[in-house]
Amino acid sequence: MKKLLIIFMFYLALSLFSVRAEEELVLKIEASKTEYLLGEPIVLYLSLQNTSDEVRELPVVLAPIAGYVDYQIKFPDSFEKSFESSVIGDLVNPMTAVAPGEQIIGEAKLFYGANGWTFEQPGTYEITARMFRSSLSSTVTITVHAPIDESTANAAQLFLESEDVGFVLLYGGGDILGAIQRLEQVSTEYPNTPHATYANQVLGSRLINDFNDLATGNVRLADPTSALPFLEKAKQKPISFYDILHTHMSLYEAYTKLNNTVKAQSALKDLVQMVSTQPQWVAFLPFIESMFDKMGIPMPELTQTVCLLYAVSDPAPKENQLFSVDLSVEDFEVKPLGITPLNHDISLATADFDGDGEAEIALGAKEGGHTVTLYKLDGSEIRSFPVSASGMSLAAGNLEGDEQPEIIVASRAANRKSVLVYTADGTALDPISGFAHNTRMMPTVGDVDGDQKTDLIAGRLLKEDQVAIYNVAKQELNHFAVFSSSAPKQGKGKAKGMTYGVNVASGDFDNDGKAEIVAAQASKGSQIEVYSSTGELLNSFAAFDSQKGVIVTVGNMLDDGQPEIVVGEAKSNLIRGFNRNGEQLFEFQAAKSGIISSLATFRCPEPENEN
């Protein structure tokens, strides 16, 4: 009788809400990504905002299980069907007061419902949501791609052929033996597929809490220690916001149960840090904030401080050494990395290539080198692989739109028309067409047009002082000349048409979501110029009194929320930092002897401190 009363009250609340719902309640849905491989769980995110001028009673839960939101899905064959949740929950007091302007945020798992797997065929799906009399949401378009190789085909088959796998993925755990065996098979036999990441996430999550099997009455006790290897593997290969969110929250729970508060908090911080620094996910920060608020978890305070990595070359004997420095620490904290890699000047790039939350170093020789080598920050070598370049300038960024950084190799030989692109395991991807003339190039990355996608910026090192910009589709967005007016004449007078070469960096100095471009004279001068993506000169200043050339990078070195322009004087060991306006902020000598050969920045690692 009590259950019947709860159900009656639930549907009464629905009825009352439907009467009051108006277009002043705005329902929105969005996806953290729109491109999926067959078998990947597809999850949407909803917000219901009260745009009226009075407090409104809105549902606490927007997930399909609550029954408040209807989903209409248009399949690839144009067939339209309503999504049916596998269960409708009995909710007590399902409404809450929402002030004007505030919103309710929720997660909608649509990959598995009452009719089994929803997205069982490749193609394009259109999804629309409606909450009773509220206005119809916008349409989200999802593309499901066919398996790209045998591994992804087998992994997708193991997922889609089992209804039990759908249930376990939907509920984030369970002890259905057949499903667990299939998930473990995907994890071990097809570890490089996106399906393995989801499998590891749910295999770990299921072990965090006690499980009471209602069918048998058996209780399986939590085993957070056994959960950690699965979750750490999922963490290393992030696929989607959904996967990242639930992996890190499970890590938080596991470490909390193990009384390791340092690593528990680190899991939360890593989650917020990763989402807030990735353009494709930053829009979902309000969802994290809402979830933390419901759980009573304070939002972690993030440090945006980055460390400086620099290479110093000793001319005799020719030897390179790498150092890192945290400029936000009093008196600077310089650390040798224990890497003495080459007997040639080197080029550096940094990125989190393996998804472990810490930066790795990509290194190559500027002259005559044909190999890229990856190192950890502790100096240990990860791997080396050959590249089709003779000497190189390196950069790193997510050019392929796959949420994994690539290594960008610009040949310093004068007979190349393209920039080479490699994955972290050394797989060569399609190159990016270069300038119209054969030339040496210096690459960097940044979102210059504000579309939340990484763009490639290349500066010419020979023939013409130019910068070119390419998008992720490897199409040229713009190119423009630099140093045409502000650069002073050198020596007996800089001949017309004489070039300096262009070292480049990028940073969003005005916080408008678009990166500005920093051009530095690579030789015969010391001029720094800051440009918009359209080629508009925003500022110009001299970095040094000498005319030796300038090495440049950009990063928030001083933990002040603003990026700084960090420059090294070529053929010297002097490093300086400037703001966008050309005001000098710091200066130090990189080493007692030797000269600077390369600069790069990376997020400073967390201090080692465990309970």
C-alpha positions in Angstrom: 0.0 0.0 0.0 2.9 2.4 0.8 4.5 1.7 -2.6 1.2 2.5 -4.3 1.0 5.8 -2.4 4.5 6.8 -3.4 3.8 6.0 -7.0 0.6 8.0 -6.8 2.4 11.0 -5.3 5.1 10.7 -8.0 2.7 10.9 -10.9 0.7 13.6 -9.1 3.9 15.7 -8.9 4.4 15.0 -12.6 0.9 16.2 -13.4 1.3 19.4 -11.3 4.7 20.1 -12.9 3.3 19.7 -16.4 0.5 22.2 -15.7 3.1 24.8 -14.5 5.8 24.1 -17.1 6.1 27.0 -19.6 8.5 28.2 -22.1 10.1 30.1 -19.2 11.7 26.7 -18.4 14.5 26.2 -21.0 15.7 22.6 -21.6 19.0 22.1 -23.3 20.9 18.9 -24.2 24.4 18.5 -25.4 27.0 15.8 -25.9 30.6 15.8 -24.7 31.6 14.4 -28.1 29.7 13.7 -31.3 31.9 11.0 -32.9 31.7 7.5 -31.6 32.9 4.0 -32.5 30.2 1.3 -32.7 29.5 0.0 -29.2 30.7 3.1 -27.2 28.2 4.2 -24.5 26.5 7.5 -25.6 25.6 9.8 -22.8 24.0 13.3 -23.1 23.9 16.1 -20.6 20.8 18.1 -19.8 20.1 21.5 -18.1 16.7 22.8 -17.2 16.9 26.6 -16.4 14.3 28.7 -14.7 14.2 31.9 -16.8 11.1 33.2 -15.1 11.2 35.9 -12.4 9.9 33.7 -9.6 10.9 30.5 -7.8 9.8 27.4 -9.5 9.5 23.8 -8.4 11.7 21.6 -10.7 12.6 18.0 -10.7 15.7 17.0 -8.8 16.6 14.2 -11.3 16.7 14.6 -15.0 18.0 11.1 -15.9 15.7 8.8 -17.9 15.1 6.7 -14.8 13.1 9.6 -13.3 10.6 9.7 -16.2 10.5 13.5 -16.5 12.2 13.8 -19.8 11.1 12.3 -23.1 13.7 11.5 -25.8 13.0 11.2 -29.4 15.7 9.5 -31.6 15.8 9.6 -35.3 17.8 6.6 -36.6 20.1 6.5 -39.6 17.3 5.0 -41.7 15.0 8.0 -40.7 13.0 5.8 -38.4 11.9 7.8 -35.3 11.5 6.2 -31.9 11.1 7.3 -28.3 13.8 6.2 -25.9 12.4 4.0 -23.2 14.3 3.7 -19.9 14.9 0.2 -18.6 13.3 1.2 -15.3 11.3 4.1 -13.9 12.2 4.8 -10.3 9.9 5.5 -7.3 11.1 8.9 -6.1 10.1 10.5 -2.8 10.1 14.3 -2.8 11.4 14.5 -6.4 11.0 18.3 -6.7 13.1 21.2 -5.5 12.8 25.0 -5.4 14.9 26.7 -8.1 15.5 30.5 -8.0 15.2 32.7 -11.1 18.2 32.2 -13.4 19.3 29.0 -11.7 19.2 25.5 -13.3 19.1 21.8 -12.7 21.7 19.7 -14.4 21.6 16.0 -15.2 23.1 13.1 -17.1 21.1 11.0 -19.6 22.4 7.5 -20.4 20.8 6.6 -23.7 23.0 3.8 -24.9 20.9 1.1 -23.3 17.2 1.0 -22.5 14.1 -1.2 -22.2 14.6 -2.3 -25.8 18.2 -3.2 -25.3 21.1 -1.4 -27.1 20.0 1.8 -28.7 22.8 2.6 -31.1 23.4 -0.8 -32.8 24.3 0.3 -36.3 26.7 2.8 -37.8 25.3 6.1 -39.1 24.0 9.5 -37.9 21.4 9.8 -35.1 19.4 12.9 -34.2 18.3 13.2 -30.6 15.8 15.7 -29.2 14.5 16.0 -25.6 11.2 17.4 -24.2 10.0 17.9 -20.7 6.2 18.1 -20.8 5.1 21.6 -21.8 8.6 23.1 -21.7 10.0 24.1 -25.1 11.6 21.4 -27.2 15.3 21.2 -26.8 17.8 21.7 -29.6 18.7 18.6 -31.6 22.0 16.8 -30.9 23.5 14.9 -33.8 25.6 11.8 -33.0 27.6 9.9 -35.6 28.4 6.3 -34.9 31.3 4.9 -37.0 31.9 1.4 -38.1 34.8 -0.4 -36.4 38.1 0.8 -37.8 40.0 -2.5 -37.3 39.6 -6.0 -36.1 40.2 -5.1 -32.5 37.4 -2.5 -32.3 35.1 -4.8 -34.3 35.7 -7.6 -31.8 35.3 -5.3 -28.8 32.0 -3.9 -30.2 30.7 -7.4 -30.7 31.5 -8.4 -27.1 29.5 -5.4 -26.0 26.5 -5.4 -28.3 25.8 -9.1 -28.3 25.2 -9.2 -24.6 22.2 -7.6 -22.9 24.0 -8.2 -19.6 26.9 -6.0 -20.6 24.5 -3.2 -21.4 23.0 -3.5 -17.9 26.4 -3.5 -16.1 27.6 -0.5 -18.1 24.3 1.3 -17.5 24.4 0.9 -13.8 28.2 1.2 -13.4 28.6 -2.2 -11.8 27.0 -5.5 -10.8 28.0 -9.1 -10.6 26.4 -10.6 -13.7 29.1 -13.2 -14.4 28.7 -13.3 -18.2 29.0 -9.5 -18.4 32.0 -9.4 -16.2 33.8 -12.0 -18.2 33.1 -10.1 -21.5 34.3 -6.8 -19.9 37.5 -8.5 -18.7 38.0 -10.0 -22.1 37.8 -6.5 -23.8 40.1 -5.1 -21.2 42.8 -7.8 -21.6 42.5 -8.7 -25.3 41.7 -5.3 -26.8 43.3 -2.8 -24.5 43.9 -0.1 -27.1 40.2 0.2 -28.1 37.9 2.9 -26.5 35.7 0.0 -25.4 38.5 -1.1 -23.0 38.5 2.2 -21.3 34.8 1.9 -20.5 35.3 -1.7 -19.5 38.1 -0.8 -17.1 36.1 2.0 -15.7 33.1 -0.1 -14.8 35.2 -3.1 -13.7 36.9 -0.8 -11.2 33.7 1.0 -10.1 31.9 -2.3 -9.3 34.5 -3.2 -6.7 34.3 0.0 -4.6 31.1 -0.7 -2.7 29.5 -3.7 -1.1 27.2 -5.5 -3.4 24.0 -7.3 -2.3 22.8 -9.7 -4.9 19.0 -9.6 -4.5 18.6 -12.8 -6.5 20.9 -15.0 -4.3 21.2 -13.0 -1.1 25.0 -13.2 -1.3 27.0 -10.1 -0.3 30.3 -9.3 -2.0 32.4 -6.9 0.1 34.1 -3.9 -1.4 37.7 -4.3 -2.6 39.0 -0.9 -3.4 42.6 -2.2 -3.7 41.6 -4.5 -6.5 39.6 -1.7 -8.1 42.6 0.7 -8.5 44.5 -1.2 -11.4 41.3 -1.1 -13.5 40.6 2.6 -12.8 44.2 3.6 -13.4 44.2 2.0 -16.8 40.9 3.8 -17.6 42.5 7.0 -16.5 45.4 6.6 -18.8 43.2 6.4 -21.9 40.5 9.0 -21.5 37.7 8.7 -24.2 34.9 11.0 -23.2 33.7 13.4 -20.5 31.4 10.6 -19.2 34.4 8.2 -18.9 36.7 10.8 -17.3 34.0 11.9 -14.8 33.1 8.5 -13.6 36.7 7.2 -13.6 38.0 10.0 -11.4 35.0 9.9 -9.1 35.5 6.2 -8.6 39.2 6.8 -7.9 38.1 9.4 -5.3 35.8 6.8 -3.6 38.4 4.1 -3.7 41.2 6.2 -2.1 38.7 7.6 0.4 37.9 4.0 1.5 41.6 3.3 1.7 42.1 6.4 3.9 44.4 8.0 1.4 43.0 11.5 1.5 45.9 13.0 -0.5 45.3 10.7 -3.5 41.5 11.1 -3.1 41.8 14.9 -3.4 44.3 14.5 -6.2 41.7 12.5 -8.2 39.2 15.4 -7.8 41.8 18.0 -8.7 42.9 15.9 -11.7 39.3 15.7 -12.9 38.7 19.5 -12.7 42.1 20.2 -14.1 41.6 18.0 -17.1 38.1 19.2 -17.9 39.0 22.9 -17.4 42.0 22.8 -19.7 40.4 20.8 -22.5 38.4 23.0 -24.9 36.0 20.2 -25.8 35.0 19.6 -22.2 35.3 22.9 -20.4 31.5 23.5 -21.0 30.8 20.7 -18.6 32.4 22.3 -15.5 28.9 23.4 -14.3 27.8 19.7 -14.3 30.8 18.8 -12.1 30.1 21.8 -9.8 26.5 20.7 -9.5 27.5 17.1 -8.7 30.0 18.2 -6.1 27.4 20.4 -4.5 25.0 17.5 -4.2 27.7 15.3 -2.6 28.9 18.0 -0.3 32.4 18.0 -1.9 34.1 21.4 -2.2 35.4 22.4 -5.6 39.2 21.8 -5.6 41.3 24.9 -5.9 43.5 24.5 -9.0 46.9 25.8 -9.6 47.5 26.9 -13.1 51.2 27.3 -12.5 53.4 25.8 -15.2 57.1 25.0 -15.0 59.7 26.0 -17.5 61.8 23.3 -19.2 65.0 24.4 -20.9 67.9 22.7 -22.6 71.5 24.1 -22.1 74.2 23.2 -24.5 77.9 23.2 -23.6 79.9 24.0 -26.7 83.0 22.1 -25.6 82.5 19.3 -25.2 79.2 19.5 -27.1 76.7 18.2 -24.5 73.1 19.1 -23.7 71.5 19.0 -20.3 67.8 19.5 -19.4 66.5 21.5 -16.4 63.1 22.5 -15.0 62.3 25.5 -13.0 59.2 26.6 -11.0 59.2 30.4 -11.2 56.3 30.8 -8.8 58.5 29.5 -5.9 60.6 32.1 -4.1 64.2 32.1 -5.4 63.1 29.8 -8.2 63.4 26.1 -7.9 65.8 24.7 -10.5 66.0 20.9 -11.0 68.3 19.0 -13.3 66.3 16.2 -15.0 69.3 13.8 -15.4 68.9 13.7 -19.2 72.0 14.2 -21.2 70.6 13.2 -24.5 72.5 14.4 -27.5 75.7 16.0 -28.7 73.6 18.4 -30.9 71.4 21.3 -30.0 67.9 19.9 -29.3 64.3 20.8 -29.7 61.7 20.2 -27.0 58.0 19.6 -26.7 55.9 18.6 -23.7 52.4 17.1 -23.3 50.6 14.4 -21.4 51.2 11.7 -24.0 50.1 8.7 -22.0 47.1 10.2 -20.1 48.6 9.8 -16.6 48.1 13.4 -15.6 51.8 14.4 -15.9 53.7 15.8 -18.7 56.2 13.8 -20.8 59.1 15.2 -22.9 59.5 14.8 -26.6 63.1 15.5 -27.7 64.8 15.7 -31.1 68.0 17.1 -32.6 67.8 20.5 -34.3 70.5 19.5 -36.8 71.0 16.1 -38.5 68.7 14.1 -36.2 66.2 11.5 -37.5 64.8 10.3 -34.1 62.3 11.5 -31.6 62.7 10.2 -28.0 60.1 10.4 -25.2 61.2 10.9 -21.6 59.4 11.1 -18.2 60.1 14.0 -16.0 62.2 11.8 -13.8 64.6 11.3 -16.7 63.7 7.8 -17.6 63.4 7.1 -21.3 60.0 5.8 -22.6 60.6 5.1 -26.3 62.3 6.3 -29.5 61.1 6.2 -33.0 62.4 7.3 -36.4 61.0 10.3 -38.3 61.5 11.3 -41.9 63.2 14.6 -41.1 66.8 15.8 -41.0 67.0 18.0 -38.0 63.7 19.1 -36.4 61.6 21.6 -34.5 59.0 20.0 -32.2 55.6 20.9 -30.9 52.8 18.9 -29.3 49.0 19.2 -29.4 45.7 17.5 -30.3 45.5 18.1 -34.0 43.5 15.0 -34.8 40.5 15.8 -32.6 40.9 12.4 -30.8 41.6 13.9 -27.4 45.2 12.5 -27.5 48.2 14.9 -28.2 50.3 14.3 -31.3 53.9 15.1 -31.8 54.4 17.7 -34.5 57.7 17.6 -36.4 58.8 20.4 -38.6 62.0 19.6 -40.6 64.8 22.1 -40.3 66.1 21.0 -43.7 65.4 23.6 -46.4 63.7 21.2 -48.8 60.5 20.4 -46.9 57.0 21.6 -47.8 55.1 20.0 -45.0 54.9 19.5 -41.2 55.0 15.9 -40.1 52.5 14.5 -37.5 53.1 11.4 -35.3 51.3 9.7 -32.5 53.1 9.1 -29.2 53.9 5.5 -30.2 55.6 6.7 -33.4 52.8 6.1 -35.9 53.0 8.5 -38.8 49.8 10.4 -39.6 49.0 12.5 -42.6 51.3 15.5 -42.9 50.2 19.1 -43.0 51.0 21.0 -46.2 53.5 23.7 -45.6 54.3 27.1 -47.2 54.3 27.6 -50.9 58.1 27.4 -51.0 60.5 24.9 -49.5 61.6 26.2 -46.1 62.5 25.4 -42.6 59.7 25.9 -40.1 59.1 26.3 -36.4 55.7 25.0 -35.1 53.5 25.6 -32.1 49.8 25.1 -31.3 46.9 27.1 -30.0 43.1 27.7 -30.6 43.4 31.0 -32.5 39.8 31.1 -33.8 38.0 30.2 -30.6 36.3 27.1 -32.0 37.7 25.0 -29.1 39.9 23.0 -31.5 43.7 23.0 -31.7 45.3 24.9 -34.6 48.8 24.7 -35.9 50.9 27.8 -36.1 54.2 27.7 -38.1 56.9 30.3 -38.4 59.4 30.3 -41.3 63.1 30.1 -40.5 64.3 30.9 -44.0 63.6 33.2 -47.0 60.5 35.1 -45.7 59.5 36.3 -42.2 56.0 34.8 -42.3 53.6 33.0 -40.0 51.0 30.5 -41.2 48.0 29.0 -39.4 46.3 25.7 -40.1 43.2 24.1 -38.5 42.6 20.5 -37.5 41.4 19.7 -41.0 44.9 20.8 -42.1 43.5 23.8 -44.1 45.3 27.1 -44.1 43.4 29.7 -42.1 45.7 32.6 -42.6 49.3 33.6 -43.3 50.9 37.0 -42.8 54.3 38.7 -42.8 56.0 39.8 -39.5 58.8 42.1 -38.6 58.0 44.3 -41.6 57.8 47.6 -39.7 58.8 47.3 -36.1 62.1 45.5 -36.5 65.1 47.8 -36.3 67.8 47.7 -38.9 70.8 45.7 -38.0 74.6 46.3 -38.5 75.3 48.5 -41.5 71.6 48.5 -42.3 69.2 45.7 -42.8 68.8 45.2 -46.5 65.3 45.2 -47.8 63.9 41.7 -47.9 66.5 40.3 -45.5 65.0 37.8 -43.1 65.4 37.0 -39.4 63.5 33.7 -39.2 60.5 33.4 -37.0 60.3 31.5 -33.7 56.6 31.2 -32.6 54.5 30.7 -29.4 50.9 31.3 -28.5 48.7 32.2 -25.5 45.3 33.7 -24.7 46.5 37.0 -23.2 43.1 38.7 -23.1 41.0 35.7 -22.0 38.6 35.9 -25.0 39.0 32.2 -25.9 41.3 33.0 -28.8 45.0 32.5 -28.6 47.3 35.3 -29.7 50.5 34.6 -31.7 53.9 35.6 -30.4 56.6 36.0 -33.1 60.3 36.3 -32.1 63.2 37.0 -34.3 65.2 33.8 -34.6 68.4 35.6 -35.6 70.0 39.0 -36.3 67.6 40.7 -33.8 65.7 40.5 -30.6 62.3 41.8 -31.5 59.1 40.3 -30.1 55.7 40.9 -31.8 52.2 39.9 -30.6 49.6 39.3 -33.3 45.9 38.4 -33.5 44.9 35.4 -35.7 44.0 37.8 -38.4 47.5 39.2 -38.5 46.8 42.4 -36.6 49.9 43.6 -34.8 49.0 44.1 -31.1 52.3 45.0 -29.6 56.1 45.0 -30.3 59.1 45.2 -28.0 62.8 44.3 -27.8 63.5 41.3 -25.5 67.3 42.0 -25.3 69.8 44.6 -26.2 71.8 42.2 -28.3 71.0 41.0 -31.8 71.6 37.3 -31.3 68.1 36.1 -31.8 65.3 34.9 -29.5 63.9 31.5 -28.4 60.3 31.9 -27.1 57.6 30.0 -25.2 54.4 31.1 -23.3 52.9 29.9 -20.0 51.5 31.1 -16.7 54.8 31.0 -14.9 54.0 33.2 -11.9 50.7 31.6 -10.8 48.9 34.9 -11.4 46.3 33.6 -13.9 48.0 35.4 -16.8 50.3 33.9 -19.4 53.8 35.3 -19.6 56.1 35.5 -22.7 59.3 33.6 -21.7 62.4 34.2 -23.9 65.9 33.0 -24.1 68.7 34.9 -25.7 70.2 32.9 -28.5 73.9 32.0 -28.0 73.5 32.9 -24.4 72.2 31.6 -21.1 70.0 34.6 -20.2 66.2 34.0 -19.7 63.6 36.8 -19.3 59.9 36.9 -18.8 57.5 39.6 -20.1 53.8 40.3 -20.0 51.9 40.9 -23.2 52.7 44.7 -23.0 56.4 44.1 -23.0 57.0 44.8 -19.3 59.8 42.7 -17.9 58.7 40.5 -15.0 61.8 38.4 -14.2 65.3 37.5 -15.4 67.8 34.7 -14.5 70.8 32.9 -15.8 69.9 29.4 -17.0 73.3 27.9 -16.2 76.8 29.0 -15.3 78.1 27.9 -18.7 76.6 26.9 -22.0 73.9 28.4 -24.1 70.1 27.9 -24.3 69.0 25.7 -27.2 65.3 25.2 -26.4 62.4 26.2 -24.1 59.1 24.5 -23.3 56.4 24.7 -20.5 54.4 22.1 -18.7 52.1 21.9 -15.7 54.2 21.6 -12.5 53.8 18.1 -11.0 52.1 17.8 -7.6 54.5 17.4 -4.6 54.9 13.8 -3.4 53.0 13.6 -0.2 51.1 10.5 0.8 49.6 9.4 4.1 
